[in-house]
Amino acid sequence: MIKTVNLQKKYTTDEVETTALHRVNLEIKDGEFVAIMGPSGCGKSTLLNILGLLDNPTYGELYFQGQNVANYSEKQRADLRKTNIGFVFQSFNLIEELTVFENIELPLIYQKLSSAEIRNRVTTTMEKLQIAHRHHHFPQQLSGGQQQRVAIARAIICSPPLILADEPTGNLDSATSQEVMNLLAELNEAGTTIIMVTHSPTDAEYSRRIIRLFDGKVRTENTQKPAYAKELL
């Protein structure tokens, strides 16, 4: 699904150049669950933003489903993201002025689907994530775990083949974190490719492969058998 060749990202501020990523070479196959780990400032989020087509690399090649997208324009990247990539963030990134239903339907509105199709798909997704009873509530009326469920619902509403998760349990307690990780594990078992940035060794145990970054470079990679919780939701 994704391949990088000598991927580099540099930032220049006040005439000082900083290399956030240095010659990163990765391959991520369809259906994988990959965790990206490393200390703060090592380039994890920068890498995730580039893999998610939110930013372009400075140098190197980035292949998405066999196509080199490293130099795509913002419009080209946006068009590719719409139906191929879902995002889950630590801070949920829900729109406070919109209800649960309205937050989840946003990606479908951009696809210009009929109101009936949107209603059916949002209702089905809310039921799957056990938040249908909250459809009229606003984000500030929900617990952290419920807000993350809404964020996951929004991420999967277009059935993207790839989900990128940036510290998805960072603002949650341990019990709620396990619930969220179980949801991601279920999505992966159903065939969705997941790339997750995390500081949590416990969360990383859900992945099938761990990539460790240090100073913008891939230092180690190892595969493992995912340690799913005993009870999936």
C-alpha positions in Angstrom: 0.0 0.0 0.0 2.8 2.5 1.0 6.4 2.6 0.1 9.0 5.3 0.8 12.4 5.6 -0.8 15.0 7.8 0.9 12.2 10.0 2.3 13.5 13.3 3.8 11.7 16.2 5.4 13.5 19.5 6.2 12.2 22.7 7.8 13.8 26.1 7.6 13.1 28.7 10.3 15.1 31.9 10.8 17.7 30.5 8.3 18.2 27.4 10.5 17.6 24.1 8.7 16.3 21.2 10.6 16.0 17.6 9.3 12.9 16.0 10.7 13.2 12.8 8.6 16.4 11.4 7.1 16.4 8.8 4.4 13.4 6.8 5.6 12.8 3.6 3.7 9.6 1.7 4.5 7.1 -0.7 3.0 3.6 -1.1 4.5 1.4 -3.8 2.9 -2.3 -4.0 2.7 -3.9 -5.2 5.9 -1.0 -4.5 8.2 -1.2 -2.9 11.6 2.0 -0.9 12.2 3.0 1.0 15.3 5.5 3.8 14.9 7.4 4.5 18.2 10.2 6.7 19.4 11.0 9.6 21.7 9.4 13.1 21.4 10.8 15.0 18.4 12.1 11.9 16.6 9.8 12.6 13.5 6.9 10.3 14.2 4.1 12.8 13.6 6.0 14.3 10.6 6.2 10.8 9.1 2.5 10.2 9.7 1.5 13.5 8.1 3.5 12.7 5.0 2.1 9.1 4.8 -1.4 10.6 5.2 -0.8 13.1 2.4 -1.2 16.1 4.7 2.3 17.2 3.7 4.9 16.6 1.0 8.4 15.3 1.6 11.4 17.6 0.8 13.2 14.8 -1.0 12.7 11.2 -1.8 9.8 9.1 -3.2 6.4 8.3 -1.6 4.3 5.6 -3.3 0.7 5.1 -2.4 -1.0 2.1 -4.0 1.8 1.9 -6.5 1.7 5.6 -7.6 4.5 8.1 -6.7 2.6 10.9 -4.9 5.6 12.7 -3.4 5.1 15.9 -5.5 1.4 16.0 -5.6 -0.3 19.4 -5.2 -2.6 20.0 -2.2 -5.7 19.5 -4.4 -4.3 16.2 -5.7 -3.5 15.0 -2.1 -6.9 16.1 -0.9 -8.7 14.2 -3.7 -6.7 11.1 -2.8 -7.3 11.4 0.9 -11.1 11.7 0.6 -11.9 8.1 0.0 -8.6 6.4 0.8 -7.5 7.6 4.3 -9.2 8.1 7.6 -7.6 10.0 10.5 -7.9 9.5 14.3 -6.2 12.0 16.5 -5.3 12.3 20.2 -7.3 15.5 20.6 -10.3 13.9 18.7 -10.6 17.0 16.4 -14.4 17.1 16.6 -16.2 20.3 15.7 -17.8 21.5 18.9 -20.7 23.3 17.2 -21.9 20.1 15.4 -23.7 17.1 16.9 -22.4 13.6 16.9 -24.4 12.8 13.7 -23.2 16.0 12.0 -19.5 15.3 12.8 -19.7 11.8 11.4 -21.5 12.8 8.2 -19.0 15.5 7.2 -16.8 13.2 4.9 -20.0 12.0 3.1 -21.2 15.5 2.5 -18.0 16.3 0.6 -18.7 13.2 -1.6 -22.1 14.8 -2.4 -24.2 11.7 -1.5 -27.9 11.9 -1.1 -29.4 12.7 2.3 -31.0 9.3 2.5 -27.7 7.5 1.8 -25.9 9.7 4.3 -28.5 9.0 7.0 -28.3 5.3 6.4 -24.5 5.1 6.5 -24.1 7.3 9.5 -26.8 5.4 11.5 -25.2 2.1 10.6 -21.8 3.3 11.7 -23.1 4.8 15.0 -24.8 1.5 15.8 -21.6 -0.4 15.1 -19.6 1.8 17.5 -22.4 1.9 20.1 -23.0 5.7 20.0 -26.3 5.8 18.2 -28.0 6.9 21.5 -25.8 10.0 21.5 -26.5 11.2 17.9 -28.1 14.5 19.0 -25.4 15.3 21.6 -22.5 17.7 21.2 -18.9 16.7 21.8 -18.6 18.6 25.1 -21.5 16.4 26.4 -19.6 13.2 25.8 -16.9 11.4 27.7 -13.4 11.1 26.2 -14.0 7.5 25.2 -17.3 8.5 23.5 -15.6 11.4 21.7 -12.9 9.0 20.3 -15.6 6.6 19.2 -17.2 9.5 17.2 -13.8 10.4 15.8 -13.3 6.7 14.7 -16.8 6.7 13.2 -15.9 9.7 11.2 -12.7 8.1 10.1 -14.3 4.9 8.8 -17.5 6.4 7.4 -16.2 6.3 3.8 -14.7 2.8 4.3 -11.1 3.9 3.6 -8.5 1.2 3.1 -6.1 3.0 5.4 -6.5 4.6 8.9 -3.8 6.7 10.4 -4.0 7.1 14.2 -1.8 9.7 16.1 -1.7 8.8 19.8 -5.3 7.7 19.7 -5.5 6.9 23.4 -3.3 9.7 24.7 -6.1 11.5 26.5 -7.9 8.4 27.8 -7.8 6.3 30.9 -6.5 2.8 30.7 -9.9 1.1 30.5 -11.2 3.4 27.8 -7.8 3.1 26.0 -8.4 -0.7 25.8 -11.8 -0.2 24.3 -10.4 2.1 21.6 -7.6 -0.3 20.8 -10.0 -3.1 20.6 -12.0 -1.1 18.0 -8.9 -0.5 16.0 -8.0 -4.2 16.2 -11.4 -5.2 14.9 -11.1 -2.8 12.0 -7.7 -4.3 11.2 -9.1 -7.9 11.4 -11.7 -6.8 8.9 -9.0 -5.8 6.5 -8.3 -2.1 7.2 -4.6 -1.1 7.1 -3.7 0.8 10.3 -0.6 2.9 11.0 -0.5 4.2 14.5 1.9 6.6 16.2 2.1 5.9 19.9 4.3 6.3 23.1 2.4 3.4 24.7 4.0 0.0 24.8 0.6 -1.4 25.7 -1.0 0.1 22.6 1.9 -1.1 20.4 1.2 -4.7 21.5 -1.9 -4.6 19.3 0.2 -4.0 16.2 1.8 -6.7 14.0 4.9 -4.6 13.4 6.7 -2.0 15.4 8.9 0.6 13.7 11.2 2.7 16.0 12.4 6.1 15.0 15.3 8.1 16.5 16.5 11.5 15.2 14.4 11.1 12.1 15.8 7.7 11.1 14.4 4.2 11.3 16.5 2.4 13.9 14.7 -0.9 14.3 11.8 -2.9 13.0 10.3 -6.0 14.4 7.2 -8.1 13.7 5.1 -9.7 16.4 1.9 -11.5 17.1 -0.7 -9.0 18.2 -1.7 -9.3 21.8 -5.5 -8.6 21.5 -7.6 -8.1 24.6 -9.6 -11.1 25.7 -12.9 -9.5 24.9 -13.4 -7.6 21.7 -16.3 -5.2 21.5 
